[in-house]
């Protein structure tokens, strides 16, 4: 360990602001990069589920109405 | 040998095959990647010795250098995928090219921002119009250009072709970035890591850097796979296998 205590570690002899802000920006960006394709995938799947179920329902309705006539 | 390569090419060209196999690999890749990144960050921030000239500000190197590396490596992958798209009209190559662009743009952005933050305490300025930094900024705009062009056409094929051409033309910039610190007088320090000679870095500082670089390469692989899988689902949503997969989800 290069630092004696937490305050020392956070301050990094005056360079803390720079080091920590750089690491925070990188962390936020990485989290966003992982989250964004996963969120888009989730969105696509829900959309497709809705579409497929609607199509299935409509097909059933059609089949039902044709047999009743 | 030839038939093996042919088989591999056809497999790689199959979105379904890629989706299945990458789904199995992804959790392990992500696990190793997270392990490397956490080890590297803790080592680099808390245990590596301070630099005798730059003090603690040099600790930014552990994210700045890996981000820059994969900003460049990602460009190669994007350009090669672009070339394959243009020459063989391979569907998956287009998917890969489009998935590369936002990751590359983000990594170039990180390289520029962490570089600026590192520049302030070290050079006394956030920004200089120096060869290395300017050519990295050009790389950032190339990535943005590829994203914009690929989205600019209502016809997807036209967008793919235009962005692939831009990606290929932009490769001119890559050797300029590499060589910029040698060709021009620059504030940017010359490369610390060298492949042919011994590195100028002390092992206590070097090992965490190497761990971070491998971690970022794996991160790139994970992000690329995530983006490619999503793009595959979006494009193949009318196929039987995607329909089955979608309906199997809760």
Interface residues (C-beta under 8 A of the other chain):
Chain A: X1 X2 X3 X9 X12 X13 X14 X15 X16 X18 X19 X21 X22 X23 X25 X26 X29 X30 X32 X33 X34 X36 X37 X38 X40 X41 X44 X45 X48 X49 X52
Chain B: X41 X45 X46 X47 X48 X49 X50 X55 X56 X57 X59 X60 X63 X64 X67 X102 X103 X106 X109 X110 X113 X114 X117 X118 X120 X121 X219 X222 X223 X226 X227 X229 X230 X233 X234 X237 X242 X243 X246 X247 X249
